[in-house]
Amino acid sequence: MACLRANELDSEAENAAFYTTIKSRNIFKGHDAVSLIEIAGRHFERAGSPAALIDAAIGAIREQTRLPLFYHCLDVILADGVVTPQEHKVFQYLKGKFKVDDEIAWKAMEVLVSKNQL
């Protein structure tokens, strides 16, 4: 949700990467996707910013799932083909918070940019 709402061009726009993740990943299976999105939206509103939401959630994110989640977040940011300044800040913040190496982060960026050109 933090990455979705970081898009200052249109934070409410359809984002296939975000919705596909919520509807298909094992961690979310068995839960109502619409309800999960509404709950995450309320958490975002209470937090007030992408960074604050990430800070609030970091304790619940297991160390071994941080890199895959980072990739999903990056995919959400890149889904519309434009990385806004706020999205770039969130990318940098996540990279630091999840302790993702610069080289890994930039390789992921290259791969996901190529993927989204298909």
Order of alpha helices (4+ residues) and beta strands (2+ residues): alpha-alpha-alpha-alpha-alpha-alpha-alpha
